[in-house]
Amino acid sequence: MQLQDAGILSVVLPVRGDSDLAGIGVFGGSHEQTTAIMNGDPAVAAGVLTAEVYEASGFPGDALPS
């Protein structure tokens, strides 16, 4: 939640159902910044979770419904 409070992590989406994914996070930083953040995550550093970082883009004004 600290990353959300700092405005670094925009959206956290836990993945439900039968999937190898635990969740998806939408970050506002660069690929390098996000990779560094995820590599520093305690669960990733301990090998409990793995993280893959992909670059993506959206359309101006995109938002989740409130």
SULLINFEN-V896845 format. One record per residue. RES is the residue in three letters. PHI is phi as a letter, one per 40 degrees, with the letter a starting at -180 (999 if undefined). PSI is psi in degrees with one decimal (* if undefined). OMEGA is omega in degrees with one decimal (NA if undefined). Layout:
BEGIN
[[RES;PHI;PSI;OMEGA] [RES;PHI;PSI;OMEGA]]
END
This chain:
BEGIN
[[MET;999;-22.6;178.5] [GLN;c;-36.7;178.9] [LEU;c;-36.8;176.7] [GLN;c;-45.0;179.9] [ASP;c;-32.6;-179.9] [ALA;c;-4.1;179.7] [GLY;g;15.4;-178.8] [ILE;c;-40.5;-179.0] [LEU;b;112.7;-173.5] [SER;c;-43.3;-174.1] [VAL;a;137.0;173.4] [VAL;b;124.6;-177.7] [LEU;b;97.6;173.6] [PRO;c;138.7;-179.9] [VAL;c;126.6;-179.4] [ARG;b;167.0;175.0] [GLY;g;-165.7;-175.4] [ASP;c;89.0;-178.0] [SER;a;151.9;173.4] [ASP;c;-10.2;-179.5] [LEU;c;137.1;174.3] [ALA;c;-32.3;-179.1] [GLY;i;173.3;179.0] [ILE;b;134.2;176.1] [GLY;b;140.9;177.5] [VAL;b;114.9;-177.6] [PHE;b;153.6;179.0] [GLY;c;-3.8;-176.5] [GLY;c;-177.2;178.8] [SER;c;169.5;177.3] [HIS;d;-43.5;-178.9] [GLU;c;-44.1;179.0] [GLN;c;-45.3;-178.2] [THR;c;-40.1;177.1] [THR;c;-43.8;179.2] [ALA;c;-41.3;178.7] [ILE;c;-48.0;-177.1] [MET;c;-36.5;177.3] [ASN;c;-26.2;177.5] [GLY;c;-5.8;178.7] [ASP;c;131.8;-177.3] [PRO;d;-39.3;-179.8] [ALA;c;-35.7;177.4] [VAL;c;-45.3;-179.8] [ALA;c;-33.3;-179.6] [ALA;c;-6.3;-179.9] [GLY;g;9.8;178.1] [VAL;c;-40.5;177.6] [LEU;b;158.1;170.9] [THR;b;157.9;179.6] [ALA;b;137.5;172.9] [GLU;b;132.4;-177.4] [VAL;b;127.2;179.2] [TYR;b;144.0;173.5] [GLU;c;139.7;178.9] [ALA;a;166.3;175.9] [SER;b;158.2;178.2] [GLY;b;-170.9;178.7] [PHE;b;147.3;178.9] [PRO;d;132.9;178.0] [GLY;g;-3.7;177.7] [ASP;d;139.4;177.3] [ALA;a;157.2;174.1] [LEU;c;147.6;177.7] [PRO;c;146.2;-179.5] [SER;c;*;NA]]
END
